[in-house]
Amino acid sequence: MTTAADPAAVAPPSPPSPTPAAATRRRADSRQNGRPSSLGRLARLISPLVLVGLWQLASQTGFLPEKKLAAPSTILSTAADLVREGTLGSQTLISVQRVAIGLVIGLAVGLVLALLAGLSQVLDLAIDPPMQALRTLPHLGLVPLFIIWFGLGEEPKLFLIALGVTFPIYLNTLAGIRGIDRKVLEAADSMGLTRLQQVRYVVLPGALPSALTGLRQSLGVAWLTLVVAETIAADSGLGYMINQAREFGFTDVVVVGLAVYSILGLLTDAVVRSIERRALAWRS
């Protein structure tokens, strides 16, 4: 006579629970997923090095005249000379100061306008239409007008950088505020949070990812604007150094100045990406 099988006896054994060490390894692998390995990062340097080598070869063989573009070895020698003389450091510091001041002004204006437009429908009707209209203007084309208004001092450069910075941070922050779930705001209101507390604990954290994206875009616009501003109306800075070298045909100095612009842009973008990883660690 057969009897019913015990379910516990025929059930397959449950898989063993992972050890803490295994779980830690899996989390580390998941964090590294999608990131290039050390070998991959080295492989990405091959093509730039090949291009530099071809550039040097073209210069040495005379295929690329020195008057058109200096050789990489000449550019490195010139950069070392400018560093020893102190010219490159002083001019770079002036340019960084201009970007920093213009960036602070533009970020402050853009963030305040985005908060006002995002938190009030009435203010949105008053602020957003003019901002959308103004952002379509090529702000670099305002250089002559800014010179007429502010002269040839620091003011036109700073205001031009601030104007270019304002729109990316405004648009991205406003989009982040509008993307916040209204139910979250209603829940915060029902909990008795004041308007200021809602902004601090709900609106700003919710809009932070978009605002950081706007900050990265604003930095790119700031450096681009600085290049134009310093080559048109300046008596100091990297752009002034480049403009003077252009007039005398010193292509090596021109490339050194452009390279410093590029390095500064990459460094500031890396700083913002580092801040983004730390501030948005809760999303990973």
C-alpha positions in Angstrom: 0.0 0.0 0.0 1.5 3.3 -1.1 1.5 6.4 1.0 1.6 10.1 -0.1 5.1 11.4 -0.4 6.1 14.0 2.1 6.4 17.4 0.3 9.3 18.3 2.4 11.1 15.2 1.4 10.7 15.7 -2.3 11.2 19.4 -2.5 14.5 20.4 -4.0 17.1 21.8 -1.6 17.2 25.6 -1.4 20.3 27.2 -2.7 22.8 28.2 -0.1 22.7 31.8 1.0 25.6 33.8 -0.3 28.4 34.6 2.0 29.1 38.3 2.9 32.3 38.1 0.8 30.5 36.8 -2.3 27.8 39.5 -1.9 30.5 42.1 -1.7 32.2 40.8 -4.8 28.9 40.9 -6.7 28.3 44.5 -5.7 31.8 45.5 -6.8 31.3 43.7 -10.1 27.9 45.5 -10.6 29.5 48.9 -9.9 32.3 48.2 -12.4 29.9 46.9 -15.0 29.9 49.4 -17.9 33.1 51.0 -16.9 36.2 50.6 -19.0 39.0 48.5 -17.5 42.5 49.7 -17.2 43.5 47.9 -20.4 40.5 49.5 -22.1 41.5 53.0 -21.0 45.1 52.4 -22.2 43.8 51.2 -25.6 41.8 54.4 -26.0 45.2 56.3 -26.0 46.5 54.5 -29.0 44.7 56.5 -31.7 45.6 59.9 -30.2 49.2 58.9 -29.9 49.2 57.7 -33.5 47.8 61.0 -34.6 50.5 62.9 -32.7 53.1 60.7 -34.2 51.8 61.4 -37.7 51.7 65.1 -37.0 55.3 65.1 -35.9 56.3 63.1 -38.9 54.5 65.5 -41.3 56.3 68.4 -39.6 59.7 66.9 -39.9 59.3 65.9 -43.5 58.1 69.4 -44.4 54.7 68.2 -45.5 53.2 70.4 -42.8 54.9 73.8 -42.8 55.9 75.3 -39.5 54.1 78.5 -40.4 50.8 76.6 -40.7 51.2 74.5 -37.6 54.1 73.9 -35.3 55.4 70.4 -34.6 54.3 68.7 -31.3 58.0 68.8 -30.1 58.1 72.6 -30.7 54.8 73.1 -28.9 56.0 71.2 -25.9 59.3 73.2 -25.8 57.3 76.4 -26.1 55.0 75.4 -23.3 57.9 74.6 -21.1 59.4 78.1 -21.9 56.2 79.8 -21.1 55.9 78.0 -17.8 59.4 78.9 -16.8 58.9 82.5 -17.7 55.6 82.6 -15.6 53.6 83.9 -18.6 51.4 80.8 -19.0 50.7 80.6 -15.3 49.7 84.3 -14.9 47.6 84.4 -18.0 45.8 81.1 -17.1 45.0 82.4 -13.6 43.4 85.5 -15.1 41.2 83.4 -17.4 40.2 81.1 -14.5 39.2 84.0 -12.4 37.0 85.4 -15.2 35.3 82.1 -15.7 34.8 81.6 -11.9 33.2 85.0 -11.4 31.0 84.8 -14.5 30.0 81.3 -13.6 28.9 82.3 -10.1 26.8 85.2 -11.4 25.2 83.1 -14.1 24.5 80.1 -11.8 22.9 82.4 -9.2 20.7 84.1 -11.7 19.7 80.9 -13.5 18.9 78.9 -10.3 16.8 81.7 -8.7 14.8 82.2 -11.9 14.3 78.4 -12.3 13.1 78.1 -8.7 10.7 81.0 -9.0 9.3 79.8 -12.4 9.1 76.2 -11.2 7.3 76.9 -7.9 4.7 79.5 -9.1 2.5 79.4 -12.1 2.2 83.2 -12.1 5.9 83.7 -12.0 6.3 81.0 -14.6 4.2 83.1 -17.0 6.3 86.1 -16.2 9.7 84.6 -16.4 9.7 81.6 -18.8 8.6 83.3 -22.0 11.3 86.0 -21.9 13.9 83.4 -21.0 12.9 81.1 -23.9 13.0 84.1 -26.3 16.4 85.3 -25.0 18.1 81.9 -25.1 17.6 81.8 -28.9 19.8 84.9 -29.3 23.5 84.0 -30.0 25.0 85.6 -26.9 28.4 85.8 -28.5 26.9 88.2 -31.0 26.3 90.6 -28.2 30.0 91.3 -27.8 29.9 94.7 -29.7 26.8 95.8 -27.7 28.4 94.8 -24.4 31.6 96.8 -25.3 29.4 99.9 -26.0 27.6 99.5 -22.8 30.4 98.5 -20.4 33.6 99.6 -22.3 36.7 97.5 -22.7 37.2 96.6 -19.0 36.4 93.3 -17.2 32.6 93.9 -17.1 31.7 92.9 -20.7 33.7 89.7 -20.4 32.1 88.7 -17.1 28.6 89.6 -18.1 29.0 87.7 -21.4 30.1 84.6 -19.5 27.3 85.0 -17.0 24.7 85.4 -19.8 25.9 82.2 -21.5 25.9 80.3 -18.2 22.4 81.4 -17.2 20.4 79.6 -19.8 21.7 76.0 -19.5 21.4 76.0 -15.7 17.9 77.6 -15.9 16.5 75.2 -18.5 17.8 72.1 -16.8 16.9 73.1 -13.3 13.4 74.1 -14.4 12.9 70.8 -16.2 14.0 69.0 -13.0 11.6 70.9 -10.8 8.7 70.3 -13.3 9.6 66.6 -13.3 9.0 66.2 -9.5 5.9 64.2 -8.8 3.2 66.5 -7.5 2.0 63.9 -5.1 5.3 64.2 -3.3 4.8 67.9 -2.9 1.2 67.4 -1.8 2.5 64.8 0.8 5.1 67.3 2.0 2.4 70.0 2.3 0.1 67.6 4.2 2.9 66.9 6.7 3.0 70.5 7.6 6.3 71.4 5.9 6.6 75.1 5.2 7.4 76.4 1.7 11.0 76.9 2.5 11.2 73.3 3.9 9.6 71.9 0.8 12.2 73.6 -1.3 15.0 72.4 0.9 13.9 68.8 1.4 11.9 68.0 -1.7 12.4 70.4 -4.6 16.2 70.8 -4.5 17.0 67.1 -4.1 14.5 66.3 -6.8 15.9 68.8 -9.2 19.6 68.1 -8.3 20.3 65.6 -11.2 19.1 68.0 -13.8 20.8 70.9 -12.2 24.1 69.1 -12.2 23.6 68.3 -15.9 23.0 72.0 -16.5 26.2 72.8 -14.5 28.3 70.7 -16.8 26.7 72.3 -19.9 27.2 75.8 -18.3 30.9 75.1 -17.8 31.4 74.2 -21.4 29.6 77.4 -22.5 31.7 79.5 -20.0 35.0 78.3 -21.5 33.7 78.8 -25.1 32.5 82.3 -24.2 35.8 83.2 -22.6 37.7 82.3 -25.7 35.7 84.7 -27.8 35.6 87.5 -25.2 39.4 87.4 -24.6 40.3 87.4 -28.2 38.1 90.4 -29.0 38.4 92.8 -26.1 41.2 91.9 -23.6 44.7 92.9 -22.6 45.4 89.8 -20.6 44.4 86.2 -20.3 44.9 83.1 -22.5 42.8 84.5 -25.3 44.9 87.7 -25.4 48.0 85.6 -25.5 46.6 83.5 -28.4 45.5 86.7 -30.2 49.0 88.2 -29.9 50.6 85.0 -31.1 48.3 84.9 -34.1 49.3 88.4 -35.2 53.0 87.4 -35.2 52.4 84.0 -36.7 53.5 82.0 -33.6 51.4 78.9 -34.1 53.2 77.0 -31.3 51.9 79.6 -28.7 48.4 79.5 -30.2 48.3 75.7 -29.8 49.6 75.9 -26.3 46.9 78.4 -25.3 44.2 76.2 -27.0 45.5 73.1 -25.2 45.3 74.9 -21.8 41.7 75.9 -22.6 41.0 72.2 -23.4 42.7 70.9 -20.2 40.9 73.4 -18.0 37.6 72.4 -19.5 38.3 68.7 -19.0 39.4 69.3 -15.4 36.3 71.4 -14.4 34.0 68.8 -16.1 35.8 66.0 -14.1 35.2 68.0 -10.9 31.5 68.3 -11.6 31.3 64.6 -12.5 33.0 63.7 -9.2 30.5 65.9 -7.3 27.7 64.3 -9.3 28.8 60.8 -8.3 28.9 61.7 -4.6 25.7 63.7 -4.5 23.7 61.2 -6.5 25.2 58.0 -4.9 21.7 57.1 -3.7 20.7 56.4 -7.3 23.3 53.6 -7.8 
